[in-house]
Amino acid sequence: MVQVGKNVTYVNQGLLKSNGTLSNPSAPVVLTAAQQEQFATLSDKFRAKMNEYYVIFQDGTIGYQKDSQSTEYTTAEVVEDQYGNEQIRFQWNESAGSHEENMARLVAFNQQISSCRTFFDFYFRRVLPVRYEILESLNRIGSVAYVRAQSEYNYLVASYENLRVQYPQIPENVLPSFYSLYAEGVYRQTNNTVQLLNNLYERFMDPITAEFLSVDTDSRTGIRDPNAVKSRYADYFRKYAAAFSTAMAQDPQNFWKAMTEMGSMTRTYVFTADTIPLLTTEASKGEMFPFYNKISFSTDTSTEFANILHDLKITEELMKYVIRNPASQTPTLDAYGIGEYSMRFGKSKEVFSPPESDLEDEPAAVSYTFMSPTLKMWDIKNWVQFQVFNNSGPSDNGIITIGKQSAPTSGEAETYMSKLFTKLILAARINRLASSQGRSLKQMLDGVPAYSEAVFYKIEKFYSNTPGTATPITTYYIPNSTSLDVCNFVDTQIKYGVNYTYKITSYVLVMGNRYEYLSTNNSTNNQVSTLDSDPLSAYVRVNSDLQLRLLEVPVDTVTNSRVLDYPPIPPEVNIVPYRGIGNKVLINFNGATGDVVMDPIVLDSGDVVLFGQQQQAQRRTDGKLRFLNDDAPDRFEVFRSYVRPKAYVDFAGKRIAEVSTQNISTAAALRDTIVPNTDYYYTFRSKDIHGNISNPSPIYHVKMVKEAGTPYLIVKLLDLGKTVADNKKAPSKSMRRYVQIIPTTPQALLNVDKSSPSLLEPGGIDDATAPNLHLGVTDEGLWGEKFKIRFTSKKTGRKIDLDFIFNKKHQLSQS
């Protein structure tokens, strides 16, 4: 299946030049000085002569330059000799005058070949997921590979959230992990690290079972009860917080030391191949935690090598090999970007931007960026021959392996034979894969991309305020699989309100080519040869073999993953007088319920920061926010003005009170003192336990009328729309982007038959005669006719009629 997404092209530096033809001069990509130097020359001078190499276009794309006509010979082609060896044949444009001239020509040709050198061709392509928000704006959800970040707040467990406030230095790695709880409860993993993490170093001995993690039907009643699941999880987190606080109170020094050690022991998670359900259907169980960050992304659909590892149950072996053998952060590369464990590439990446208008089906704006990253790489052949099964042991400290535990073998001899047999099968299946997917010399010189597939993924979590070179808080290694269409990664080891960044990296198997021109110095030897019977042909023998490398290829970086609960709904307010008292009113507040999306309204300077954080957490790009009462209000804010407001901003700096609910109720009341016969304007806001604020309530116009008799209170809502200075203007909305009313082409064509012949002669048209020209060749006339178009609102059902007439306006050209 062909995957649709963001196209990325990689070509190793030595085969890429920056002198490509200008393909999009309106959007040039400017190379840095370092990039201009890196891509100024080719490592393989002979391919440069053949005009078969890659070029950087000025719009940032990469293309293949092939078969450009030479003044010496026609296009080169790859042929096989009688033994099946591939070689390059050149056809001279004209025959040499004599045998000596032919030999001289071959010698000169031979001198242009870089002998005694090895070259690499690692041209490959990747299809990366597109940001979900962009696809949503394009109405392409479900048809394109995507990456989506969600930060969700489910419910309040105050004692658990307060751990962050009481102990701000607590490592995220020791907080309850959905994956370690699942490992113990479902996979029955009993290794020391998993259990110590789950039981707080034996301070919290609450047993973890599969039933505890269930979000489906209750085993006793057979009925699904979300509230029961929520209650069960909430009770666990309350017990966890109590156990943590008790341990800190009883033995703070030793317990904190144990937590610090546990944090260093749990920095890396490795998922085995049988944990795919944990990243797909079972991920919903992690979504029952009080809050979490979730990263969902489409995985590579090519999984031939990944399936081999899965079938042999050695996926984690390769992941641990990469962990134990990290490539250098500052590799040593030669002049053409080749190192022992790294390689520099030219990278062209497709970039999608949302359309400027709101019209449906409008395509995204597409551009390209060019970069020159250095990618880490590992030799798969070396791993198979010398490293497989050598990456476990005491050095596994710091790695938590999640997955079903393999049954122990009966003895050392059986273990050795089992591993040897697995290695033999692995080597045989890799050879078969290479035979079916590897490029021949002809395919390589034709510009066919090398086979590539994502074998596994790495997700690194950072604090958003730390530089990209910082040590990750936690790292997760996840295998790719045919069964893993979309990976749903759920991170529960987070703190409320803290901003995190997640970096997604793929480890891609690339079947590149290593080749060399067979090295000799005699022009009539196997390097360049010719036959007297075919003096117009020359042959270059090339030795080429496949190179299986695992490359570290970036996928995406998700920023601003911050869990915040939703800001609340404005309170319900009832303002009542006291009997017979003319200078007091009672304002009753009650927490409202609802779920709405609206523009945030700023009253105080601090609101900008709060609403900005909410827009980041909700990942909204339309300037709006979702307001939802997901917990009880903590207090209510009261704003009062003596001056009739023209907008909500007029209440800035006029907060007169905050009324607390004492965390025991959703309601509160305020007794306010006022002056009789004076106009007051009130608005109110709710504030929840996390300090999130609602939009202001409607504006209440309050006046206590006190004359000769008993005072009475007037309360009415103020309509801001009637107070703005331009409220007399007729409401209007530009529809230029949405509606276009024009004649069809046949309706606008000149009707020669109905127009006077004299008008069609040169000089026959002037200001007086021009209106007599007839337009339209259709049966039904258009010009001078009256039309009506009716627009109906989908939301309100209201209708607007537009009456119009098509008239001709002749514009004479100026000679």
SULLINMO-V678271 format. One record per helix or strand of 2 or more residues. SS is the DSSP state (H for helix, E for strand). FROM is the first residue (numbers start at 1). LEN is the number of residues. If there is no record, write none. Layout:
SS&FROM&LEN / SS&FROM&LEN
This chain:
E&6&7 / H&13&3 / E&16&2 / H&25&3 / H&33&6 / H&45&6 / E&53&4 / E&62&4 / E&77&4 / E&86&7 / H&99&12 / E&119&3 / E&124&5 / E&130&2 / H&132&7 / E&146&8 / H&158&9 / H&172&3 / H&178&8 / H&192&7 / H&226&25 / H&252&14 / E&268&4 / H&273&7 / H&283&4 / E&291&8 / H&304&8 / H&315&10 / E&342&12 / E&365&7 / E&374&6 / H&380&8 / H&394&3 / E&399&4 / H&412&26 / H&441&5 / E&452&12 / E&474&6 / E&486&6 / E&499&19 / E&528&4 / E&534&29 / E&572&6 / E&584&7 / E&595&5 / H&606&13 / E&624&5 / E&633&9 / H&648&4 / E&655&6 / E&667&7 / E&679&10 / E&699&7 / E&712&7 / H&720&3 / H&745&4 / H&757&4 / H&770&3 / E&786&7 / E&799&7
